[in-house]
């Protein structure tokens, strides 16, 4: 199965609430392509759902190292910081989102 199909399968598991299976598939993808930004970002979102904010932050930061201008990535990192009890870091992320994408109402 190619990476795109595996990622689609991971997303289907996510939608069905099978978060651990989604994580397993994503980690399998990253073993083959460790710089796959969409998978890194997605894992950050999944780990937020699992309430493992430290791990979510790690994956989101890694994705942002590869794509620093991702307003969506910065927004999700801000949410992870906020959920992790780090409001100052969250605000910093949201401010960057607003600079990149002033139409992102959620960042306000």
Residue frames as qw, qx, qy, qz and C-alpha x, y, z in Angstrom:
[[0.000, 0.891, 0.455, 0.000, 0.00, 0.00, 0.00],
 [0.416, 0.474, -0.041, 0.775, 1.40, 3.41, -0.92],
 [0.225, -0.123, -0.465, 0.847, 1.84, 6.24, 1.58],
 [0.318, -0.123, -0.137, -0.930, -1.17, 8.20, 0.34],
 [0.678, -0.267, -0.573, -0.375, -3.49, 5.21, 0.81],
 [0.547, -0.203, -0.661, 0.472, -2.00, 4.49, 4.25],
 [0.036, -0.016, -0.271, 0.962, -2.59, 8.08, 5.28],
 [0.518, -0.204, -0.336, -0.760, -6.20, 7.87, 4.08],
 [0.692, -0.265, -0.672, -0.006, -6.60, 4.71, 6.17],
 [0.353, -0.120, -0.532, 0.760, -5.14, 6.50, 9.21],
 [0.222, -0.085, 0.022, -0.971, -7.65, 9.31, 8.71],
 [0.643, -0.252, -0.531, -0.491, -10.54, 6.84, 8.45],
 [0.604, -0.252, -0.675, 0.341, -9.47, 5.27, 11.74],
 [0.123, -0.023, -0.314, 0.941, -9.29, 8.76, 13.26],
 [0.425, -0.170, -0.226, -0.860, -12.82, 9.57, 12.10],
 [0.729, -0.259, -0.588, -0.236, -14.05, 6.26, 13.51],
 [0.552, -0.740, 0.205, -0.326, -12.47, 7.04, 16.89],
 [0.964, -0.096, -0.017, 0.246, -9.74, 4.42, 16.56],
 [0.016, 0.967, -0.252, 0.020, -7.02, 6.86, 17.55],
 [0.580, -0.536, 0.589, 0.168, -4.36, 4.32, 18.52],
 [0.756, 0.293, 0.524, 0.260, -4.70, 2.55, 15.18],
 [0.359, 0.920, 0.076, 0.135, -4.40, 5.90, 13.44],
 [0.285, -0.855, 0.426, 0.070, -1.21, 6.63, 15.41],
 [0.743, -0.202, 0.601, 0.215, 0.24, 3.22, 14.50],
 [0.675, 0.579, 0.378, 0.257, -0.34, 3.75, 10.80],
 [0.150, 0.979, -0.095, 0.102, 1.13, 7.25, 10.89],
 [0.470, -0.705, 0.517, 0.126, 4.23, 6.06, 12.71],
 [0.784, 0.117, 0.550, 0.263, 4.64, 3.33, 10.09],
 [0.488, 0.826, 0.177, 0.219, 4.51, 6.02, 7.38],
 [0.117, -0.953, 0.275, -0.046, 7.09, 8.12, 9.23],
 [0.736, -0.371, 0.508, 0.248, 9.48, 5.18, 9.45],
 [0.681, 0.369, 0.472, 0.421, 9.56, 5.24, 5.63],
 [0.261, 0.635, 0.181, 0.704, 9.26, 9.04, 5.17],
 [0.448, -0.457, -0.501, 0.583, 10.25, 10.83, 8.39],
 [0.094, -0.223, 0.007, 0.970, 9.79, 14.30, 6.87],
 [0.078, -0.477, -0.739, -0.469, 6.17, 13.85, 5.76],
 [0.057, -0.145, 0.245, -0.957, 4.73, 17.15, 6.98],
 [0.606, -0.264, -0.284, -0.695, 1.05, 16.22, 6.69],
 [0.775, -0.221, -0.590, 0.045, 1.56, 13.06, 8.76],
 [0.388, 0.007, -0.502, 0.773, 3.58, 14.90, 11.42],
 [0.261, -0.188, 0.065, -0.945, 0.89, 17.57, 11.67],
 [0.717, -0.249, -0.440, -0.479, -1.88, 14.98, 11.76],
 [0.661, -0.150, -0.651, 0.341, -0.14, 13.09, 14.58],
 [0.097, 0.093, -0.370, 0.919, -0.06, 16.34, 16.53],
 [0.532, -0.205, -0.139, -0.809, -3.82, 16.59, 16.15],
 [0.780, -0.181, -0.580, -0.149, -4.38, 12.95, 17.08],
 [0.511, -0.060, -0.618, 0.595, -2.23, 13.26, 20.20],
 [0.195, -0.181, 0.207, -0.941, -4.24, 16.32, 21.21],
 [0.727, -0.222, -0.334, -0.557, -7.36, 14.16, 21.01],
 [0.783, -0.133, -0.574, 0.199, -5.55, 11.63, 23.21],
 [0.402, -0.902, -0.002, -0.157, -4.78, 14.52, 25.61],
 [0.803, -0.256, 0.106, 0.527, -1.04, 13.82, 25.34],
 [0.203, 0.975, 0.064, -0.064, -0.15, 17.44, 24.74],
 [0.375, -0.700, 0.499, 0.348, 3.62, 17.09, 25.17],
 [0.548, 0.043, 0.738, 0.391, 3.75, 14.56, 22.34],
 [0.389, 0.801, 0.449, 0.068, 1.31, 16.63, 20.26],
 [0.052, -0.953, 0.161, 0.252, 3.59, 19.65, 20.66],
 [0.493, -0.420, 0.642, 0.410, 6.61, 17.61, 19.60],
 [0.523, 0.347, 0.700, 0.341, 4.98, 16.47, 16.36],
 [0.233, 0.922, 0.309, 0.002, 3.55, 19.89, 15.54],
 [0.216, -0.863, 0.305, 0.341, 6.89, 21.59, 16.15],
 [0.532, -0.173, 0.700, 0.443, 8.63, 19.06, 13.91],
 [0.444, 0.631, 0.590, 0.239, 6.10, 19.72, 11.14],
 [0.053, 0.988, 0.105, -0.104, 6.59, 23.47, 11.57],
 [0.440, -0.597, 0.467, 0.482, 10.37, 23.12, 11.29],
 [0.457, 0.128, 0.729, 0.493, 9.72, 21.77, 7.80],
 [0.073, 0.612, 0.515, 0.595, 7.02, 24.33, 6.92],
 [0.253, -0.231, -0.428, 0.837, 7.39, 27.45, 9.07],
 [0.219, 0.041, -0.116, -0.968, 4.64, 29.36, 7.27],
 [0.323, -0.340, -0.845, -0.259, 1.82, 26.94, 7.99],
 [0.328, -0.348, 0.195, -0.856, -0.86, 29.00, 9.70],
 [0.848, -0.245, -0.295, -0.365, -2.84, 25.81, 10.33],
 [0.761, 0.020, -0.524, 0.383, 0.19, 24.19, 11.97],
 [0.150, 0.261, -0.394, 0.869, 0.83, 27.25, 14.12],
 [0.573, -0.354, -0.037, -0.738, -2.82, 27.41, 15.12],
 [0.897, -0.205, -0.373, -0.120, -2.84, 23.75, 16.17],
 [0.577, 0.125, -0.508, 0.627, 0.43, 24.23, 18.05],
 [0.166, -0.357, 0.231, -0.890, -1.19, 27.17, 19.86],
 [0.782, -0.319, -0.187, -0.502, -4.12, 24.96, 20.82],
 [0.840, -0.050, -0.487, 0.236, -1.74, 22.29, 22.11],
 [0.300, 0.229, -0.440, 0.815, 0.13, 24.86, 24.22],
 [0.439, -0.367, 0.057, -0.818, -3.18, 26.23, 25.51],
 [0.881, -0.243, -0.292, -0.283, -4.41, 22.75, 26.44],
 [0.770, 0.038, -0.459, 0.441, -1.05, 22.03, 28.07],
 [0.461, -0.815, -0.253, 0.245, -1.38, 25.04, 30.39],
 [0.511, -0.214, 0.183, 0.812, 1.08, 27.24, 28.51],
 [0.274, 0.849, 0.431, -0.133, -1.02, 30.29, 27.59],
 [0.083, -0.812, 0.268, 0.512, 1.93, 32.59, 26.80],
 [0.277, -0.223, 0.794, 0.493, 3.28, 30.18, 24.21],
 [0.339, 0.551, 0.759, 0.071, -0.23, 29.73, 22.82],
 [0.142, 0.907, 0.176, -0.354, -0.68, 33.49, 22.40],
 [0.183, -0.600, 0.543, 0.558, 2.67, 33.70, 20.62],
 [0.315, 0.125, 0.866, 0.367, 1.49, 31.06, 18.13],
 [0.248, 0.747, 0.611, -0.088, -1.86, 32.75, 17.62],
 [0.010, 0.854, -0.087, -0.513, -0.17, 36.09, 16.95],
 [0.210, -0.347, 0.728, 0.553, 1.99, 34.45, 14.29],
 [0.314, 0.430, 0.832, 0.157, -1.13, 32.90, 12.75],
 [0.170, 0.867, 0.348, -0.313, -2.79, 36.32, 12.55],
 [0.073, -0.703, 0.401, 0.583, 0.27, 37.76, 10.78],
 [0.205, -0.112, 0.865, 0.443, 0.28, 34.90, 8.27],
 [0.122, -0.404, -0.797, -0.431, -3.48, 34.69, 7.84],
 [0.131, -0.031, 0.313, -0.940, -5.45, 37.67, 9.17],
 [0.618, -0.125, -0.348, -0.694, -8.68, 35.95, 8.12],
 [0.524, -0.097, -0.831, 0.160, -8.19, 33.15, 10.66],
 [0.452, -0.629, -0.067, -0.629, -10.94, 34.17, 13.06],
 [0.874, -0.378, -0.302, 0.039, -10.18, 31.33, 15.49],
 [0.640, 0.131, -0.305, 0.693, -6.72, 32.75, 16.21],
 [0.107, -0.538, 0.093, -0.831, -8.28, 35.93, 17.57]]
